[in-house]
Amino acid sequence: MTMTTHTVNKMDRYLIETPHTARDCKMLVEQVYAMGYLHNFDWGCEVGVHNGWAIIEAESEAQARLAVPSLVRRKARVIKLSKFDGRLKSHEMAHKNME
């Protein structure tokens, strides 16, 4: 018997922020629903903050951006997330990469 090993690519996590106008709100929610991502998003619209937020897993920023309807895709912010393990060194390394 031959065993095959598969490499599992670890997906990165991305925060998606979708600012929009009150006028575009209904259409945006309908498009997010049609794309199958509505359960991923939280919305501030009911309190006058016309923004949607989601955290999704994706292989790249470009792939994560595809979860955003074209209506607001250019305005959306897609931010790769990371976790720190409590050791100061891991946090310092992140800041060194930014310099």
HELIX and SHEET records of a PDB file:
HELIX    1   1 CYS A   25  MET A   35  1                                  11    
HELIX    2   2 LEU A   38  ASN A   40  5                                   3    
HELIX    3   3 CYS A   45  VAL A   47  5                                   3    
HELIX    4   4 GLU A   61  ARG A   65  1                                   5    
HELIX    5   5 LEU A   88  MET A   98  1                                  11    
SHEET    1   A 4 PHE A  41  TRP A  43  0                                        
SHEET    2   A 4 ASN A  51  ALA A  58 -1                                        
SHEET    3   A 4 ASP A  12  PRO A  19 -1                                        
SHEET    4   A 4 ARG A  77  LEU A  81 -1                                        
END                                                                             
